[in-house]
Each structure stands twice: as C-alpha cells, then as structure tokens.
C-alpha cells in the first residue's frame, strides 16, 4: 500500500530505532514530525531529513512530561493539518541490573515515567487527530521484556509489561475503527541505549544484536499492509545473539 503523503509523529526520533523509522518513513514520502529532547541529536536528525522531498517538523519535548507532549502533538498537527501515524519509540533501560530489594526510587520513577507515562500521554493526545484520518496507525515499540522478567531487570520489565497493558487496551478500544494499533517487541537492539549502562557491553555482543534498521523495516511492513489486516504484536529477536 502506498503511504506517501501521510503525516507521522515519531517519538525518540533523535537516535536509534526512532531515527531509523523516521528515515524509513521519509524515504517513502511520509511527512515526519520528529519528537526528542536532545537538541544536538535532533538537529542532526533534522539535517538528515532535509535530503528527502517531504515536510518535517522538529518538536523538542520530554515524553515523560504531559505538558511537553501536549505542546509537541499540537505543533505537529497544526503544521501538517492533521496526523495519520504515531510511532512510539522513546524509551530508557535500567542503568544496571539489580534485585527488587535494591531498586532505587529515583531509578524506578525515571524508567516508569519514560516507558509507561509517555505511551499514555502520546496516544491520548494524538487520538483526536487520528480519528479524523483516513487510515490511521499507532505503532508502539515495546520489548521482549514485556513478556518475561528476570531477577535483575524487574523495573524495566515492569515498565514494559505496563506499556503492553496500555497498548492492548488501546488496541481493543480501536478494534473496527479507522485506527489500527500494533506493537513491535524486539530483543536486544544495538543502539546508544547501551551507553547508559554502568557495566560496559562488549562490541562483540553488540554486533550480534538486532539493528535499528531491522525494526524500521518491520514498522514499514505494518504500515503498508492492507487496511483490513491487523497484527497485534511482532516479536523480533537476534538469531545469533547469546547473552553472556
């Protein structure tokens, strides 16, 4: 299905999965509003968007802030005179693995606000615009951690479980409407999210992870499906990756 001319808002668009999806959308003729909080990286991403014959909007925002999200969505919708797609890519991971009894409250709040609150804020704010769209789509980037939790990753998994619950409620609520809702749940992806870890991840491990472009290809596959086809959640894992 041809998606050129559509209008998309991509969160976490300054790097990693979000940036790759923004580029894939732009190369398909989709007008893209980039939402992120790192001004240097956002400027770099916007420069990259300039090589495509589309309209772009730069929205500086912290997705954990309800007010920031409201302003960003309004700005994108006004610039494009509506929105068709929301791709939720923004997210953070735990800085280190720890048992439940060792979880610090500040770390818990940081992860939950970014990984859970942002899904609610973004989806809620775009809904009025997507309801006016002819063929709208929401894609939430979740994680395989939204289906299984380990001893050291409780907070991250809790955030992704909660995000999946919101996603599934939204999916059920939109059933039969003009708004399709899908999720992509990847395993380890080689992005700059690993740079925040207190323990360094080896380059050998990173090279066996998924690439952000892999997730972008899955997102484009979903967007190009016939409007009557719905896929709720796609799990994607690196075939050769073994955690050590």
N, C-alpha and C positions, 0 to 999 in steps of 0.2 A: 504494500500500500504506500502511495506517495504521501510523505509527511511534510514536504516543503511548504513554507509559508506558515506553519504552525508557530505558536508562541510558547516558549518554555521558561520556567524558572528552575534553576539548578542551585541547590544549596551545597556548601562545601566545595564551591567551584574553583577555588584558587589553586588547588593541587589535587593529586591523587585521583581517585575514582571520579569525583565531581568534575575535575578539569578534563579528564578523558571523555566523559559523557558530553560535556559542553562542546568539545571539539567535534565529536561524532555527530552531534545534532547540527552544529553549524555547517559541517561538510555535507549534510543532507538538506540544507536550505532552510533549517528551522531558526527562527529568531530567538535569541537566547539572552535571558537576564541572569547574570552571574551574582550569586549571593555569597559573601565571605567576610571575614573580619581582618585578615592580614592584608594591609594596604599594599605592601610591596609585591606580594604574590598576586593580588588582584590586578594590579597594574600590568604585570607580566602576562596574565591570562587575557586581559582585555586587548593588549597589543597583538596577541596571537589571534584573537577573534577578528581583528582588523583585516586579516588576509582572506576572509570569506565575504561574499556579497550578501550579507544579512544585516539586520538591525540588532544591536546589542545594548544592554543596559548594565551598568555597574551598581550594585547595591551593597554598600558596606553595612554589615549587620552581624550581631552575635545571635545565633539561633536560639540560645538559651534565654534571650530577653524577649518577652512578649511584645513590648513596645517596638523594639528593633524590627521584629518580624512583621508587625503590622505596617510599619512605615515602608519596609522593603517591598512587600507584596503590593501595596498601594502604588508605589513608584513604578514597579514593573508593569502592573496592569494599566496604569494611565499612559505610560509610554507606548505600549503595544495595543492599547484599546481593547484589553481583554487578555486572558491566558487560556491555554489549552492543556499544557503539561506542567506537572510538578514532579521533579526528581529530587528526592530527599537523600542526600549523600553525606551531609555533615555528621561527624561522629568523633568520639575520642575513646581511647582504651585506657586500661589501668597502667600506671607507671611501673608497677611491679606486682608480681603475684603475692597474695597474702591470704591467710586463713581468715574466716569470718570474724574471729575474736580480735584480729589485729587491724581490721579495716578502720581507717581514719575518717571521721565525719566529713571533713572538707573534701577528701578524695571521693567519697560516696556522692556528695552533693554535686561535685563537678561533673561526674560521669552521668548521673541521672538527669541533670538539667540539660545537658547537651544531647544525650542519646534518647531521652524519653520526652521531655518537655518540648523539644524542638519539633518532634513529629506531630504532636498535638497542635502547637502554635501554627506551624506551616500548613498543615492540612486544613485546619479550621479556617484560616484566613483566606485560602485560595478557593474554597468551596463556592462562594457566591459567583466568582468569575467562571469557574469550571462548569457550573450549571448552565451558563449561557453559551457554552462552547458546543460546537458540532463535532463530537468525538474527542472527549477529554480523557486524560490518563494521569494517574498518580503511580509513581514507582518509588517504593521505599527500599533503600539499601539496608538490609538487616545484617545477619551473620549466622553462621552455623552455631555460634554460641547462643542463639535464641532457641535452640532445641536441646542443648546439653550443657551442663555446668560442671566444672572441676573444682577441686578444693581451693586452688589458688586464684580462680577467676570469678569468684562469686558476684562481685559488684558489676563487672562488665556483663556477665550473663544475665544478671537480674535486669539490667537496663535493656538488654536486647529481648529478653522474654516480655518485658512490659511493652516495648515498642512493637513487638509482634502481636500482642493482645490488642493494642490500639489499631494496628494495621488490619487485623482480622475483623474487628468491629466496623471499621470504615468500609472494608470490602463487602461485608454483609449488608451494610446500610445502603451501599450504592448498587447492589445487585439489580439488574434490569434497567438501570438508568443509562444516561449518556456518558457516565464516568466509570471507566474501568480502573481497577486497583490491583496492582501486582507488587510482589516483593522479590528481591534478589538477595539470597543469603549465602555470601561467599565465605570460604575458609580463609586462611592467611593470604593477604594481598601485599605485594611489595610496593608500599607507598611510604611517605615520610612519617606515617603514624608510628613507625618503629623507632624513629629518632627520639621519641619522648621516653622510651624505656630506660630505666635506671641501669639495667643489665644489657650490654650491647648484644645485638643479634648478628651472627656471623654472615658474611657476604654469601657464603655457600648456601646457607639456609634461605636467604632472601631470593637467590637466583632460582630456587625451586618452588617459590610461591607463585600464585596467580599474578598476572599483570593487571594494572588498572584498565588497560585497553580490552582485556578479556571481559570485564564486567560491562564496559561500554558496548561491546558487541552484543551481549545478552540484552541490554536495555533497548538497543536499536531493533533487535529481533522482536521484542514485545511490542514496541510502538508500531511496527509495520504489519502486525497481524490484522486479519480481517476484524472489523468491529464486533462481530458475533463470537469471536474466540476469546476465551478468558483463561489465563494461567495465574493461579493464586500465588505461588511461591516457587522459585527456582533455586535449588541448592547447587553451588558450584565449589568444587574442591580441587586443589592441585594434585594431580595424579602421582607425581614423583616426590612430593614433599613428605618428609618424616620428621616429626618434632623430636629433638634430642635433648 
